[in-house]
Amino acid sequence: MLFIEKIGGSSMSKFQYVLNNIILPEGPEKVQYNRIFVVSAYNNVTNWLLEDKKKGISGIYRKFAEQEDFEEALDELLQKLIEINRTFENIGLDLEAADAFISDRIIQTKSILNSMDEVITSGYVEKKGILLAAREALASIGESHSAFNSVNILKNQGVNATLVDLSGFHDLLFLTIDERIHKMLNPINFSKTLTVATGYTKGTEGIMREFDRGYSEVTFAKIAVEVKADEAIIHKEFHLSSADPRIVGVDKAIPVGQTNYDVADQLADIGMEAIHPKAAKPLEKLGINLRIKNTFEPEHPGTLISKDYKGMESKVEIIAGTDQVVVIEIHDSSMVGEVGFDKMMMAIFEKYQISYILKATNANCISMLIWEKSARPEMIKELEAFYQLVTVKKVAVISIIGSNIAKPGVLANAAQILASNQINIECVSQSLRQVNMQFVINRDCFEKAITVLNETLCLEQPSEKVM
C-alpha cells in the first residue's frame, strides 16, 4: 500500500515528535517505505514571508509590493530561519549544510525580486501579475527550507530519503502544477525510499493565485491523485473533534471517528478546515479516503473521511463556528414577489469577490452572512445606492454538523438549548440536505454557545470508532 501524508506547520516545528511518532516510530532500522510526506513550512514562517491574516500583520510581501526595503527584511528572515535550524541540531541536522541551503535560497530570492522590481518601476508591465509572481516566489521558501532539513535529518539517521523540491527554483521549465508533480515523482521507486515533497509547487497557472494559503493541501491532494494513493493522511496539532478544544477544553472535545467529505466542506465554509475544499475534491472524486490524525497521539486512529460515509445512527458530530463574521441585511418594501430582486446584490458581491456563508430571505428582507474582513465600506455604499435599507451587524455563527442529522427534533433541541442559556437566535439557515444547521447569534455569546451545545448534543452521544 502507498500512503501520502501531510505534516502541518505546528507539527513541523516539533520535528522530534514527527520523527518518533510518525516517520520512524520503531527507529531508523525498521523504517517503513511506500510513504510520501508533504511538508508545510515551520510554524509562522509563511506569515513572515507573506502576512499573518489572523493578526493583521504584514510580511515581506507587503514590503516588496510597496517598494520598501525587502532585502533587509529577507536578511532578518534568514537569521530567524538559521535560528530554527539550531533547534534541530540534537536530532541530526547538519547545520552547515542547512544554513548554506537556506542562505543560497534567500540570495536567489533577492535576485528574483530585484529583477521584478526593475520591471515594475519601468512602467511597461501591468503591476498585478508581477506582484502575484513575487508572492509565489516568497511562499516557496518556507516549504523548501523544511523539506531540505527533513531529508537531511533522515539521511543522517541512516534512512534512505529523497527530497522532491517542487518549488522549481533552479529550473526554467514551463510546466503546469500537475506536469511538474508527474515529472518529479515518476522516476522514484517509493518502496525503496522515503519521499519528502515541498508543500509548494511551482506551475504556470500559479498555485497561490487560485488557492492562496491552502496551496500545501492542494499539492498534497494532487500528489495523492498522481500516485493513486491508498490513503491520504493529514497530521495536525489537534484531533478533528466535536468542538474546538481551545474553547471547550481538551477533555470535552471528543475526537470524531468517521465522517464524509460533505461534512469537511461545511467546516471549510466557516474557516474550520479539515482540508481545503479544493484539495478535498480530487480525493473525493477518486475515492481516496482521508484520515486526520493528531501528531502527538500517534496510537489514536484519528478521523476517517470518506465519500459515502453516513453515520449508522442519527447524531451531531461537530459543533463549529466563528465570531469573525457580519450579517448584511437588505430591507426593501418593493421586494415582495419581484423576480431576481437580489440580482444586483449578487453582482456587487461578485465584483468584490465575496462568497457568502449563509443566506436567509423573507418577503421584504435578504440576510447574508459574510466574513467581516470582506465587508468593505465601498461595497456597503454600493448596496445602499440600490436598496432602501442596508444593515450591517457584527455577529457570530454556530454550525451544528453531522453526516446523519436529518431527523425530527435536532433543530428544535438546539434552539431550545440556546434559548435556555439566554442566547438569542438572530438568523437561522438549514438546507434540504440537512447536514448543517446554522444559527447566527450575538458575538458575545459565541464561546458560551459552542460550549453548551457541545456538552448537550455531542458529549451525551456515543462515539463511533474509526475503521
C-alpha positions in Angstrom: 0.0 0.0 0.0 1.1 3.6 -0.7 0.4 6.4 1.7 0.7 10.1 1.3 1.0 12.1 4.5 1.0 15.9 5.1 2.7 17.4 8.1 1.3 20.7 9.3 3.5 23.7 10.3 2.9 23.4 14.0 3.9 19.7 13.9 7.0 20.5 11.7 8.3 22.9 14.3 8.3 20.0 16.7 10.0 17.6 14.3 11.3 15.4 17.1 7.7 14.2 17.6 7.2 13.9 13.9 10.2 11.5 13.8 9.3 9.5 16.8 5.5 9.3 16.3 5.0 9.4 12.6 8.0 8.7 10.4 10.2 6.4 12.5 8.1 5.1 15.3 10.2 1.9 15.5 13.5 3.6 14.8 15.6 4.1 11.6 16.4 0.3 11.3 12.7 -0.5 10.9 11.7 2.3 8.6 8.5 1.7 6.5 8.8 2.8 2.9 5.9 3.4 0.4 5.2 6.7 2.2 5.3 10.2 0.7 5.5 13.1 3.1 4.3 16.6 2.0 5.6 19.2 4.5 4.5 22.6 5.4 6.8 25.5 6.4 7.7 25.7 10.0 5.2 27.5 12.2 4.9 31.2 11.4 7.4 31.2 8.5 4.8 31.7 5.8 3.3 34.5 7.9 6.7 36.2 8.0 7.0 35.8 4.2 3.5 36.9 3.2 1.3 38.1 6.1 -0.4 36.9 9.3 -4.1 37.3 8.3 -5.4 36.5 11.7 -3.4 39.2 13.5 -3.3 41.6 10.5 0.5 41.8 10.5 2.2 42.3 7.1 5.2 40.3 6.0 7.9 40.6 3.4 5.5 40.5 0.5 3.9 43.8 1.6 7.3 45.5 1.8 8.0 44.4 -1.8 4.6 45.4 -3.0 5.0 48.9 -1.5 8.6 49.1 -2.8 10.1 49.3 0.7 13.4 47.7 1.8 12.6 44.0 1.3 16.2 43.0 1.2 16.8 44.0 4.8 13.6 42.1 5.7 14.9 39.0 3.9 18.2 39.3 5.8 16.2 39.4 9.1 14.2 36.4 7.9 17.4 34.5 7.2 18.5 34.9 10.7 15.2 33.6 12.0 15.4 30.5 9.8 19.0 29.9 10.9 17.8 30.0 14.5 15.1 27.4 13.6 17.9 25.2 12.2 19.6 25.3 15.6 16.6 23.7 17.2 17.1 20.5 15.2 20.8 20.0 15.8 20.2 17.5 18.5 18.2 15.2 16.1 20.8 15.1 13.4 20.5 18.2 11.3 23.8 19.2 9.6 23.8 22.9 10.5 26.5 23.8 7.9 24.6 22.2 5.1 21.2 23.5 6.3 22.4 27.1 6.7 24.1 27.0 3.3 20.9 25.8 1.7 18.6 28.5 3.1 21.2 31.2 2.7 21.5 30.4 -1.0 17.8 30.4 -1.4 17.5 33.8 0.2 20.2 35.2 -2.1 18.3 33.8 -5.1 15.1 35.3 -3.9 16.7 38.7 -3.5 17.9 38.5 -7.1 14.5 37.5 -8.4 12.7 40.2 -6.5 15.1 42.9 -7.6 14.6 41.9 -11.2 10.8 42.0 -10.7 11.1 45.4 -9.0 13.0 46.8 -12.0 10.3 45.6 -14.3 7.6 47.2 -12.2 9.5 50.6 -12.0 10.0 50.6 -15.8 6.2 51.1 -16.1 6.0 48.9 -19.2 4.2 46.0 -17.5 1.0 45.7 -15.5 1.9 45.5 -11.8 -0.6 42.9 -10.6 0.9 40.0 -12.4 4.4 40.8 -11.1 3.1 41.0 -7.5 1.4 37.6 -7.9 4.7 36.1 -9.2 6.6 37.7 -6.2 4.1 36.1 -3.8 4.7 32.7 -5.4 8.5 33.1 -5.1 8.3 34.1 -1.5 5.8 31.4 -0.5 8.1 28.7 -1.8 10.9 29.5 0.6 9.3 28.1 3.7 8.5 24.6 2.4 11.8 24.2 0.6 13.5 25.0 3.9 11.6 22.5 6.0 11.7 19.8 3.3 15.5 20.1 2.9 16.0 19.9 6.7 13.7 16.9 7.0 15.6 14.9 4.4 18.9 15.9 5.8 17.9 14.7 9.3 16.6 11.4 7.9 19.7 10.7 5.9 21.9 11.5 8.9 19.9 8.9 10.9 20.7 6.3 8.2 17.4 6.4 6.3 17.2 6.4 2.5 15.3 9.6 1.9 14.6 11.6 -1.3 13.9 15.3 -1.5 11.3 16.4 -4.1 11.6 20.2 -4.3 8.6 21.2 -6.3 9.4 24.9 -6.0 11.2 24.9 -9.4 13.7 27.4 -8.1 16.5 26.1 -10.1 14.8 25.4 -13.5 13.2 27.3 -16.3 10.7 24.5 -17.2 7.4 25.8 -18.4 5.2 23.2 -16.6 1.8 23.2 -15.1 1.4 22.1 -11.5 0.3 18.6 -12.5 3.1 18.2 -15.1 5.7 19.2 -12.5 4.4 16.8 -9.9 4.4 14.0 -12.5 7.9 14.8 -13.8 9.4 14.9 -10.3 7.7 11.8 -8.9 7.7 9.5 -11.9 11.3 8.3 -11.5 11.0 7.4 -7.8 10.7 3.9 -6.5 8.6 4.6 -3.4 9.3 1.1 -2.0 13.0 1.9 -1.6 13.0 5.4 -0.2 11.1 7.8 2.0 10.0 10.7 -0.2 9.7 14.2 1.2 8.0 16.8 -1.0 7.5 20.5 -0.6 4.0 21.7 0.1 4.5 24.5 -2.5 4.5 23.5 -6.2 5.6 25.9 -9.0 3.3 25.9 -12.0 2.4 28.1 -15.0 -1.1 28.7 -13.5 0.3 29.8 -10.2 -0.8 27.7 -7.2 -1.3 30.7 -4.9 -3.4 32.6 -7.5 -6.1 30.1 -7.2 -5.6 28.5 -3.8 -3.7 31.2 -1.8 -2.7 29.8 1.6 -4.3 26.5 1.0 -1.6 25.6 -1.5 0.2 22.9 0.5 -3.0 20.9 0.8 -3.6 21.2 -2.9 -0.1 19.9 -3.6 -0.8 17.1 -1.1 -4.1 16.1 -2.9 -2.6 16.4 -6.4 0.3 14.1 -5.4 -2.2 11.6 -3.9 -4.1 11.5 -7.2 -0.9 11.3 -9.3 0.4 8.2 -7.4 -3.2 6.8 -6.7 -2.5 6.6 -3.0 -4.4 4.0 -1.0 -4.9 6.5 1.8 -4.2 10.2 2.4 -3.3 11.3 6.0 -3.0 14.8 7.4 -1.2 15.1 10.7 -2.3 18.1 12.8 -1.8 19.5 16.3 -5.3 18.5 17.4 -7.8 15.8 16.6 -10.8 16.7 14.4 -13.1 17.0 17.4 -16.7 17.6 18.3 -15.7 21.2 19.2 -12.6 23.4 19.3 -10.6 22.1 22.3 -9.3 25.7 22.9 -12.9 26.7 23.7 -14.5 23.7 25.4 -11.3 22.1 26.8 -9.4 19.1 25.6 -11.3 16.7 27.9 -14.6 17.8 26.4 -13.6 17.8 22.7 -14.4 14.3 21.6 -12.5 13.1 18.5 -14.8 12.4 15.5 -14.5 8.8 14.5 -15.8 8.9 10.9 -17.5 11.4 8.7 -17.7 12.3 5.0 -16.4 14.9 2.6 -19.7 16.8 2.7 -19.1 17.5 6.4 -15.5 18.5 5.6 -16.9 21.1 3.2 -19.2 22.5 5.8 -16.3 23.0 8.1 -14.2 24.7 5.5 -17.0 27.1 4.7 -16.7 28.6 8.2 -12.9 28.5 8.3 -12.5 25.4 10.3 -10.7 23.4 7.7 -10.1 19.7 8.0 -8.8 20.1 4.5 -9.0 22.9 1.9 -12.2 22.3 -0.1 -10.4 22.4 -3.5 -7.9 19.9 -2.2 -10.7 17.6 -1.0 -12.5 17.4 -4.4 -9.9 15.3 -6.3 -9.6 12.9 -3.3 -13.3 12.5 -3.1 -13.7 12.1 -6.8 -11.0 9.3 -7.0 -12.4 7.6 -3.8 -9.3 8.2 -1.8 -10.1 8.2 1.9 -8.6 11.0 4.1 -7.5 10.4 7.7 -6.9 13.3 10.1 -4.5 12.4 12.9 -3.1 14.1 16.0 0.7 14.2 15.7 1.1 13.9 19.5 -1.3 10.9 19.9 0.1 8.5 17.3 -1.7 5.5 18.7 -5.1 7.1 18.1 -6.6 6.2 14.7 -7.9 9.7 14.1 -10.8 10.7 11.9 -11.6 8.8 8.7 -13.2 11.0 6.0 -14.7 9.1 3.1 -17.0 9.8 0.2 -20.1 7.8 1.0 -20.0 7.5 4.8 -23.2 8.1 6.7 -23.5 7.5 10.5 -25.4 4.4 11.4 -27.3 6.4 14.0 -28.5 10.0 13.7 -26.2 12.2 15.7 -24.5 15.5 15.8 -20.8 15.1 15.0 -19.4 18.6 15.3 -20.2 22.0 16.8 -18.2 24.6 15.0 -18.4 28.3 14.2 -16.7 31.7 14.0 -17.1 35.1 15.5 -15.4 36.9 12.6 -18.5 37.4 10.5 -21.1 40.1 9.8 -24.7 39.9 8.6 -25.6 42.3 5.8 -29.4 42.6 5.6 -31.3 44.3 2.7 -34.8 45.5 3.6 -36.9 46.8 0.7 -40.7 47.0 0.6 -40.7 46.6 -3.1 -39.0 43.3 -2.9 -42.1 41.1 -2.4 -42.9 39.0 -5.4 -40.2 40.6 -7.6 -38.2 38.0 -9.6 -34.4 38.5 -9.4 -34.6 41.2 -6.8 -31.2 40.2 -5.3 -29.5 40.2 -8.7 -27.8 43.5 -8.1 -26.7 42.4 -4.6 -25.1 39.3 -6.0 -23.4 41.3 -8.8 -21.9 43.6 -6.2 -20.7 40.6 -4.2 -19.1 39.1 -7.3 -17.4 42.4 -8.1 -15.7 42.4 -4.6 -15.0 38.6 -4.8 -17.2 37.9 -1.8 -18.6 34.4 -1.1 -21.4 34.3 1.4 -21.7 31.7 4.1 -25.4 31.9 4.8 -28.5 33.4 3.0 -31.9 33.8 4.5 -34.9 35.6 3.0 -38.5 36.6 3.6 -40.9 38.8 1.8 -39.0 42.1 2.3 -35.6 41.1 3.6 -32.4 39.3 2.4 -29.9 38.5 5.1 -26.4 37.3 4.1 -23.6 36.2 6.3 -20.0 37.0 5.1 -16.6 37.3 6.6 -16.1 40.6 8.5 -12.9 41.4 6.5 -14.9 41.3 3.3 -17.4 44.0 4.4 -15.5 46.9 2.8 -17.1 50.3 3.2 -17.1 50.9 -0.6 -19.1 47.7 -1.1 -21.7 48.7 1.6 -22.1 52.1 -0.1 -22.8 50.4 -3.4 -25.6 48.4 -1.8 -27.0 51.4 -0.1 -27.3 53.1 -3.5 -29.7 50.4 -4.8 -31.7 49.4 -1.7 -34.0 51.1 0.8 -32.2 50.0 3.9 -28.9 48.2 4.4 -28.0 47.0 7.9 -24.5 45.6 8.8 -24.1 43.8 12.2 -21.2 42.1 13.7 -22.2 38.6 14.8 -21.1 35.0 15.3 -22.3 31.9 13.6 -22.7 28.4 15.1 -22.9 25.3 12.8 -24.4 22.0 14.0 -22.9 19.5 11.6 -23.3 15.7 11.0 -23.4 13.1 8.3 -26.8 11.9 9.6 -28.8 14.6 11.4 -31.9 14.6 9.2 -34.4 13.6 11.9 -37.1 15.4 13.8 -36.0 17.3 16.9 -32.4 18.1 16.2 -33.1 21.7 15.1 -35.7 22.2 17.9 -33.4 20.7 20.5 -30.5 23.0 19.5 -32.7 26.1 19.5 -34.1 25.1 23.0 -30.5 24.7 24.4 -29.6 28.2 23.1 -32.8 29.7 24.5 -32.4 28.1 27.9 -28.9 29.7 28.1 -30.3 33.1 27.2 -28.7 33.1 23.7 -31.0 34.6 21.1 -31.0 33.3 17.6 -30.9 36.3 15.2 -30.9 34.3 12.0 -31.2 30.6 11.0 -30.5 28.5 8.0 -30.8 24.8 7.0 -30.8 23.3 3.6 -32.9 20.3 2.5 -29.9 18.0 2.7 -29.7 18.7 6.5 -26.0 18.2 7.2 -25.5 21.7 8.6 -27.9 23.8 10.8 -26.6 27.3 11.2 -27.5 29.8 13.9 -26.5 33.5 13.8 -26.1 34.8 17.3 -24.7 37.7 19.3 -21.0 37.8 19.1 -20.5 38.0 22.8 -22.3 34.6 23.2 -20.1 32.7 20.8 -17.9 30.6 23.1 -20.8 30.0 25.5 -22.9 28.7 22.6 -20.2 26.3 21.4 -19.7 25.0 25.0 -23.3 24.4 25.9 -24.2 22.8 22.5 -21.1 20.5 22.6 -22.0 19.4 26.2 -25.6 18.6 25.3 -25.6 17.5 21.7 -22.2 15.8 21.5 -21.0 14.6 24.9 -24.2 12.8 25.6 -24.0 10.7 22.4 -21.9 7.5 21.9 -18.8 7.9 19.7 -18.3 5.7 16.7 -14.9 4.0 16.3 -12.7 4.6 13.3 -12.5 1.8 10.9 
